Amino acid sequence: MAKLSYLAGSPHNTSLWLKAMRLTVGYRS
């Protein structure tokens, strides 16, 4: 998960990533 590690280094990008994950999980559910 290189991307995850990279995003974790940037609070702003991590926030956007978490939002994307929520949308993805919500969509799958």
Secondary structure, DSSP 8 states (H G I E B T S, - for coil): -HHHHHHHT-HHHHHHHHHHHHHHHHHH-
